[in-house]
Amino acid sequence: MTHKKETLLAHGGNQQGYHEKYTGAVNPPIYVSSTYHQQELHEFGPYDYSRSGNPTRDQLEATIAKLENGIAGFAFSSGMAAISSAFMLLETGDHIVISKDVYGGTFRFVTKLLAQFSIDHTFVDMTNIIEVEEAIQPNTKVIYIETPANPLLQITDIRAVVSLAKENDCFTYLDNTFMTPLYQQPLDLGVDIVLHSATKFLSGHSDIVAGLAVTKSEELAGRLKFVQNTYGAILGAKDCYQLLQGMKTLEPRFQKSASSAEKIASNLTELEGIEHVYYPGLKNHPGADIHASQSTSAGAVLSFTLHEQIDPEQFVSNMTIPVFAVSLGAVESILSHPATMSHAAMPPHEREARGISDRLFRLSVGVEDVNDLLADITNSLKASVKESISK
């Protein structure tokens, strides 16, 4: 019997045969052992050293693979560890086509570290399929997608890019952090590797740092397993357990947050002091129709630019509910400033070219009362009007 995502999430993958064998414990044991006793000289058991495999990690990896409809899942010590490990499948002389609207940490890895191995890249407007096609070279091996992209929520047509990749014998990687497998299924649309910063919505409580990857082929699974074991950036057993616990409540958390985000985005478009709102749930958002065709929610993240009459520092200081911090996807709303946080790794001219201004803020909507959040934003805007203009 095939279960819905909500059911799989609520049981933490236990319906996949991972119930604790001896006691029937609802929650999986945390196997903190670094090594495992072997019964025979020439016959090792399924585990030997926890970098190579751990029963708690196995359950998490099997669960995310099931949720993404993939062949195999892999748990890493951070989202960037997952992304970096996927890029380690490349070789010297290879080329990447990558969305210019990409997380700052990914930008830093591609431009600073991969370049040291003579792996080249081209940043493109991934919303423009012609530009993507023109950027593909004979040595292009990966097209890297982020949709919705961080922080302006640009939408990439996944099917169109996958079609191009197949025509040119490229792999497609997709960062699915903003949507999670609950609301977007990239592997079903032809993507080869899906990636997550599980620190965000999947965990949901700002208490662990974790990354996940899922492949759709045995060949890629074997190669990524080799990188995971060799590179060694695995997620520890305690964090694997905690992530599984967080994932159990993903559906009610995310549903409430997304519903609130839609209401907040709609209201922000009417507020004085807000110059522009970026949110895939708004009808005038570029790519909104494409997003609706490949996802089942507009998500819980929105961004907005403040009008020049609003003092950004005062706006932050006057907010009382969201935490002002790096990251997103938690039960508490998180207000971020991309220029100095998520995209600080980008040089100023690169941020400017991507529309990431100093007046841009990103709001990850939590599970607080939506009217409280709206009142907080409205009050902060009113209290942050520059004195010289308000007179």
C-alpha positions in Angstrom: 0.0 0.0 0.0 1.3 3.5 -0.9 1.0 6.0 1.8 0.7 9.8 1.5 3.6 12.0 2.4 1.8 13.2 5.5 1.5 9.6 6.8 5.2 8.8 6.0 6.3 12.0 7.8 4.1 11.4 10.9 5.6 8.0 11.5 9.2 9.0 10.8 9.7 6.2 8.3 8.8 3.4 10.7 6.3 1.8 8.3 9.4 1.0 6.1 10.3 -1.9 8.5 12.5 0.1 10.9 10.5 -0.5 14.1 12.9 -1.4 16.9 13.2 -5.2 16.8 13.3 -6.1 20.5 11.0 -3.6 22.3 8.8 -2.2 19.5 9.8 1.3 20.5 7.9 4.0 18.6 11.0 6.2 18.4 14.2 4.7 16.8 17.2 4.0 19.1 20.1 6.4 18.8 23.1 4.3 18.0 26.0 6.4 19.3 28.6 3.7 18.8 31.5 4.7 16.6 32.5 1.1 15.8 30.9 -2.4 15.8 32.0 -5.8 17.0 32.5 -8.3 14.2 31.7 -12.0 14.9 34.1 -13.5 12.3 37.5 -12.7 10.8 36.2 -12.8 7.2 32.5 -12.1 7.7 31.7 -8.6 8.7 28.2 -7.5 9.7 26.2 -4.7 8.1 28.1 -2.1 10.2 31.7 -1.6 10.9 32.4 2.1 11.4 29.8 4.8 11.8 31.3 7.1 9.1 30.4 4.3 6.7 27.0 3.4 8.1 24.9 3.9 11.2 21.5 2.4 12.0 20.0 5.7 13.1 21.3 7.4 10.0 20.0 4.5 7.9 16.5 5.2 9.0 16.7 8.9 8.2 18.2 8.2 4.8 15.6 5.6 4.0 12.9 8.1 5.1 14.0 11.0 2.9 14.5 8.6 -0.1 10.9 7.4 0.3 9.6 10.9 0.7 11.4 12.1 -2.5 10.5 8.9 -4.4 14.2 8.2 -4.9 16.5 5.2 -4.9 18.8 6.3 -2.0 19.1 9.1 0.6 22.2 10.5 2.2 22.6 12.5 5.4 25.3 15.1 5.8 26.6 17.4 8.5 25.0 20.5 6.8 23.2 21.6 3.7 26.5 22.8 2.2 28.1 19.5 3.0 25.3 17.8 0.9 25.7 20.3 -2.0 29.5 20.1 -1.9 29.4 16.3 -1.9 27.1 16.3 -4.9 29.6 18.6 -6.7 32.4 16.2 -5.9 31.0 13.9 -8.5 32.5 16.3 -11.1 36.0 16.1 -12.5 38.7 18.5 -13.6 37.6 20.2 -16.8 33.9 19.8 -16.2 31.5 22.8 -16.5 28.4 23.7 -14.5 25.4 25.8 -15.6 24.0 27.3 -12.4 21.2 29.7 -11.5 22.6 33.2 -10.8 19.9 33.5 -8.0 21.5 30.9 -5.8 22.2 30.7 -2.0 25.4 32.6 -1.1 27.1 29.5 0.3 26.6 27.7 -3.0 27.9 30.7 -4.8 31.0 30.7 -2.6 31.7 27.0 -3.1 31.3 27.1 -6.9 33.3 30.3 -7.4 36.1 29.8 -4.8 36.6 26.0 -4.2 35.5 24.3 -7.4 37.5 26.8 -9.4 40.6 25.5 -7.7 40.0 22.1 -9.3 39.5 23.7 -12.8 35.8 23.1 -12.8 34.2 26.0 -14.6 30.8 27.5 -14.2 28.4 29.9 -15.9 25.7 31.8 -14.0 22.5 32.2 -15.9 19.0 33.5 -15.4 17.4 30.1 -14.9 13.9 31.6 -15.6 15.1 32.2 -19.2 15.3 28.8 -20.9 17.0 30.2 -24.0 19.8 31.7 -21.8 20.2 28.3 -20.1 20.5 26.5 -23.5 23.0 29.0 -24.8 25.2 28.5 -21.7 25.5 24.7 -22.1 29.0 23.7 -23.4 30.4 20.4 -24.6 31.9 19.8 -21.2 28.8 20.8 -19.2 28.0 18.0 -16.8 25.5 19.6 -14.3 22.7 22.1 -14.5 22.1 23.4 -10.9 18.6 24.6 -10.1 17.2 26.4 -7.0 13.4 27.0 -7.2 12.0 29.0 -5.6 15.4 30.7 -5.5 16.8 32.5 -2.6 16.1 35.3 -1.8 13.9 36.7 -4.6 11.8 33.5 -5.1 12.5 33.3 -8.8 10.8 30.3 -10.4 12.6 27.8 -12.7 10.6 25.6 -15.1 11.9 22.3 -13.8 10.6 20.2 -16.7 12.0 22.5 -19.3 15.5 22.5 -17.8 15.4 18.7 -17.3 14.5 18.3 -21.0 17.5 20.5 -22.0 19.8 18.5 -19.7 18.8 15.2 -21.2 19.3 16.5 -24.7 22.8 17.5 -23.7 23.7 14.5 -21.5 23.9 16.6 -18.3 22.8 15.8 -14.8 20.4 18.1 -13.0 20.7 19.0 -9.3 17.9 20.8 -7.5 17.9 22.5 -4.1 14.5 21.7 -2.7 14.9 23.4 0.7 12.2 25.9 0.3 9.5 23.4 -0.8 10.5 20.1 0.8 9.2 16.8 -0.6 5.9 17.6 1.0 5.2 20.3 -1.7 7.6 19.6 -4.6 8.8 16.4 -6.1 11.8 17.2 -8.3 12.8 13.5 -9.0 9.4 12.8 -10.4 10.0 15.7 -12.8 13.3 14.1 -14.0 15.8 15.7 -11.7 18.8 13.5 -10.9 19.8 14.6 -7.4 17.6 16.6 -5.0 19.3 18.5 -2.2 18.1 19.9 1.2 19.4 22.1 3.9 17.5 20.0 6.4 18.4 22.6 9.0 15.4 24.5 7.7 11.8 23.3 7.2 12.5 19.6 7.6 14.0 20.0 11.1 11.9 23.1 11.8 13.1 24.0 15.3 16.4 25.9 14.8 18.2 23.2 16.8 20.3 21.2 14.4 22.4 21.7 11.3 21.9 19.0 8.6 21.9 18.3 4.9 20.2 15.6 2.8 20.6 14.4 -0.7 18.5 11.9 -2.7 19.3 10.2 -6.0 17.0 8.6 -8.6 19.5 6.1 -10.0 21.6 3.3 -8.6 24.7 4.5 -10.5 24.5 8.0 -8.9 23.7 6.5 -5.5 26.8 4.4 -5.6 29.0 7.3 -6.6 27.5 9.6 -3.9 27.8 6.9 -1.3 31.5 6.7 -2.1 31.9 10.5 -1.8 29.9 10.5 1.5 32.2 7.8 3.0 35.4 9.2 1.6 34.6 12.9 2.3 33.3 12.0 5.7 30.9 14.9 6.3 28.2 12.6 7.7 25.4 13.6 10.1 25.8 12.3 13.6 23.4 9.7 15.1 21.9 12.2 17.7 21.2 14.8 15.0 19.8 12.1 12.7 17.3 11.2 15.5 16.5 14.8 16.2 15.9 15.5 12.5 13.5 12.5 12.2 11.6 13.9 15.2 11.3 17.3 13.5 10.2 15.8 10.3 7.2 14.1 12.0 5.5 17.5 12.3 6.5 19.0 9.0 3.0 18.8 7.5 1.1 20.7 10.2 4.0 23.2 10.7 4.5 23.9 7.0 0.8 24.1 6.2 0.2 26.7 8.9 3.3 28.7 8.0 2.4 28.7 4.2 -1.1 29.7 4.9 0.1 32.6 7.0 2.8 33.6 4.5 0.1 33.9 1.8 -2.0 36.2 3.9 1.0 38.3 4.9 2.3 38.6 1.3 -1.1 39.7 0.1 -1.4 42.3 2.9 2.2 43.6 2.4 1.3 44.6 -1.1 -1.1 47.1 0.3 1.1 48.6 3.0 2.8 51.9 2.7 6.5 51.6 3.2 6.7 48.3 1.2 8.0 48.9 -2.3 7.8 45.3 -3.6 6.8 41.8 -2.4 8.3 38.6 -3.7 6.1 35.5 -3.2 5.1 32.7 -5.6 1.6 32.8 -4.3 0.9 36.3 -5.6 -0.6 36.2 -9.1 1.7 38.9 -10.4 4.8 37.1 -9.2 6.9 36.1 -12.3 6.6 32.4 -12.8 3.7 31.9 -10.5 1.8 29.7 -13.0 4.9 27.6 -13.6 5.4 27.2 -9.8 1.7 26.1 -9.4 2.3 23.5 -12.1 5.2 21.8 -10.3 4.5 22.5 -6.7 1.4 22.2 -4.4 2.1 25.2 -2.2 3.6 28.7 -2.5 5.7 28.0 0.6 6.3 29.9 3.8 9.1 32.3 2.7 8.6 35.7 1.2 10.8 38.7 0.6 10.2 42.4 0.4 12.0 45.7 -0.3 11.4 48.7 2.0 10.5 52.0 0.5 13.3 54.6 0.8 11.2 56.5 3.4 11.7 53.5 5.8 14.8 53.3 8.0 16.0 49.7 7.7 17.8 49.7 11.1 14.7 51.1 12.8 12.5 48.6 11.1 14.5 45.7 12.4 14.7 47.2 15.9 11.0 47.8 16.1 10.0 44.3 15.1 9.1 42.3 18.2 8.0 38.8 17.1 10.3 37.4 14.4 13.9 36.7 15.5 16.4 38.7 13.4 18.7 35.9 12.3 20.4 33.8 9.7 18.3 30.8 8.5 14.7 30.0 7.9 12.0 27.3 8.1 11.5 27.2 11.9 8.4 27.3 14.1 9.4 30.9 15.0 9.3 33.5 12.3 12.8 34.6 11.2 13.5 37.9 9.6 16.7 38.0 7.6 18.8 40.6 5.7 20.2 38.7 2.7 22.8 41.3 1.8 24.6 40.8 5.2 23.4 37.3 6.0 22.6 34.6 3.4 24.3 36.4 0.5 27.1 38.1 2.3 29.6 35.8 0.5 28.7 37.6 -2.8 30.6 40.7 -3.7 28.5 43.9 -3.6 28.4 44.2 -7.4 27.2 40.6 -7.7 24.4 41.2 -5.2 23.4 44.4 -7.0 23.3 42.6 -10.4 20.9 40.1 -8.8 18.6 42.6 -7.2 19.7 41.9 -3.7 19.7 45.4 -2.3 20.4 46.7 1.2 16.7 47.4 1.5 15.7 43.8 0.8 14.5 41.6 3.7 13.4 37.9 3.8 10.7 36.7 6.1 10.4 33.0 6.9 6.9 32.7 8.4 6.5 30.6 11.5 3.5 29.2 13.3 2.6 32.3 15.4 -0.8 33.9 15.0 -0.8 35.5 11.6 -2.7 38.6 12.8 0.0 39.2 15.5 2.7 39.0 12.8 0.8 41.4 10.5 0.3 43.9 13.3 4.0 43.7 14.2 5.1 44.4 10.7 2.6 47.3 10.3 3.6 48.9 13.6 7.2 48.5 12.8 6.8 50.2 9.4 4.9 53.1 11.0 7.5 53.6 13.7 10.4 53.5 11.2 9.5 56.3 8.9 12.4 58.7 8.6 11.8 61.8 10.6 12.8 64.1 7.8 10.1 62.7 5.6 7.4 62.2 8.2 7.3 65.9 9.1 
